[in-house]
Amino acid sequence: MEKIIFTAGILLLPAVCTTVGAAGAFLFRRAQEPRTQRMTSGMAAGIMLAASVWSLLLPAIERAERGVWPGWFPPTAGLVVGAVGLLRLE
């Protein structure tokens, strides 16, 4: 039973942190100065860029190296197709 409670706590930690961060963004959105808003947006963009590189692109390159294509090609093609798709949605 201890392991189940420990696992549940570990799994809930990211959800709680995400909720607190989102609540802060909603509560303080009107009180932010433009400079503060640019800084927080830049920090969020940097975090998302790092997450996409280390959690998505590098593992995709490692897995693609076992295939027929060069290792960089499938992740690059997916990135380009995704970027074009997002640009078309706007």
C-alpha positions as CSV (number, residue, x, y, z in Angstrom):
1,M,0.0,0.0,0.0
2,E,2.9,2.3,0.7
3,K,4.2,2.0,-2.8
4,I,0.8,2.9,-4.3
5,I,0.5,6.0,-2.2
6,F,4.1,7.0,-3.1
7,T,3.5,6.4,-6.8
8,A,0.2,8.4,-6.6
9,G,2.0,11.3,-5.0
10,I,4.8,11.3,-7.6
11,L,2.3,11.2,-10.4
12,L,0.2,14.1,-8.9
13,L,3.2,16.3,-8.3
14,P,3.5,17.5,-12.0
15,A,-0.2,18.0,-12.2
16,V,-0.3,20.2,-9.0
17,C,2.7,22.2,-10.2
18,T,1.1,22.7,-13.6
19,T,-2.2,23.8,-12.0
20,V,-0.4,26.3,-9.7
21,G,1.6,27.7,-12.6
22,A,-1.6,28.1,-14.7
23,A,-3.5,29.7,-11.9
24,G,-0.7,32.2,-11.4
25,A,-0.8,33.1,-15.1
26,F,-4.6,33.7,-14.9
27,L,-4.5,35.6,-11.6
28,F,-1.7,38.0,-12.5
29,R,-2.2,38.5,-16.2
30,R,-3.7,42.0,-15.9
31,A,-1.2,43.1,-13.3
32,Q,1.9,42.4,-15.4
33,E,3.9,45.1,-17.0
34,P,4.9,44.6,-20.7
35,R,8.5,44.0,-19.7
36,T,7.6,41.3,-17.2
37,Q,5.2,39.7,-19.7
38,R,8.0,39.5,-22.3
39,M,10.4,38.0,-19.8
40,T,7.9,35.3,-18.7
41,S,7.0,34.5,-22.3
42,G,10.6,34.2,-23.3
43,M,11.3,31.9,-20.4
44,A,8.3,29.7,-21.3
45,A,9.4,29.6,-24.9
46,G,12.9,28.5,-23.8
47,I,11.5,25.8,-21.6
48,M,9.3,24.5,-24.4
49,L,12.2,24.6,-26.9
50,A,14.4,22.6,-24.5
51,A,11.6,20.1,-23.9
52,S,11.0,19.6,-27.6
53,V,14.7,19.0,-28.3
54,W,15.6,16.7,-25.4
55,S,12.3,14.9,-25.1
56,L,11.2,14.6,-28.7
57,L,13.8,15.3,-31.3
58,L,16.9,13.6,-29.8
59,P,15.0,10.3,-29.0
60,A,13.4,10.4,-32.5
61,I,16.9,10.8,-34.1
62,E,18.2,7.8,-32.1
63,R,15.3,5.6,-33.1
64,A,15.4,6.7,-36.7
65,E,19.1,5.8,-37.0
66,R,18.1,2.1,-37.0
67,G,15.9,2.7,-40.1
68,V,16.5,3.0,-43.8
69,W,16.7,6.8,-43.9
70,P,19.5,8.9,-42.5
71,G,18.8,9.5,-38.7
72,W,18.1,13.2,-39.1
73,F,15.6,12.9,-41.9
74,P,12.4,11.6,-40.3
75,P,12.5,14.0,-37.3
76,T,13.3,16.9,-39.5
77,A,10.5,16.0,-41.9
78,G,8.1,15.7,-39.0
79,L,9.2,19.1,-37.5
80,V,8.7,20.8,-40.9
81,V,5.3,19.3,-41.5
82,G,4.2,20.2,-38.0
83,A,5.4,23.8,-38.4
84,V,3.8,24.2,-41.8
85,G,0.6,22.7,-40.4
86,L,0.6,25.2,-37.5
87,L,1.3,28.1,-39.8
88,R,-1.6,27.1,-42.0
89,L,-4.0,27.0,-39.0
90,E,-3.2,30.6,-38.2
